[in-house]
């Protein structure tokens, strides 16, 4: 039971990380029309944050004690 809950949470967190990456990519595309660097910097932070979230979800999902191995 615990492993199914952990798996569900891991999937949800991974999905949210992917949403952050897509949101950052869309913002990055929109920011190309603006010559100032503020919006581009913010978009890159969203993309990097999403990648970190996905990496953390993968790492914590691979731990043996969490998976019940």
N, C-alpha and C positions, 0 to 999 in steps of 0.2 A: 504494500500500500504506500509506504513512504517513498519507494523508488518511483512509483507512478506519479506521485505529487512532485517529486524533484524533477522528473522528466517533463512534466507539464510546465513547471516554472521555468525550466531551462529553455523550452521552446518559446515561451512567451517573451522571455528576456532577449533571446536571439532575434525574434520578430521585431521587437522594439528597437534593437540595434540596427536592423535593416531599414526600418522606417526612418531612423535618424540619418542614415547614409543617403537614402533617397531624398529626404528633405534637404540635406546639405548639398546634394548634387543639383537639385532644382534651383536652390538659392545661388549656387555657384554659376549656373547658366544665366540666371537673371542678372547677377552682379557684373557680368561681362559688358553690359551696356553702360555701367557707371564707372567712370575713370578713377574714382577714389578707391582706396584699398580696404576701407572698413568693412564693406559688405562681403568682399571676397574672403577676408580674414575670418569673418564670422562663419561663412559657409564651410571653410576648411576645418574650423573647429567642430562643426556639426558632423562632418564626415569622419574626422579622427575620433570623436567621441563615440560614434556608432561602431567604429571598428574596435575600439577598446571594449565596449560593452559586449560585442560578439565574442571577442577573444576571452573575456572573463567568463562568460557563460559556457564556452567550450572547455575552459580549464576546470571550472568547478564541477561540470558534468562528468569530467573524466577522472575525478578523484575516486579511488576505490571505496573509501568509507561512505561516501555519499550515495554511490550506486548500489550499495549493499553487497559488494563482492567480498 
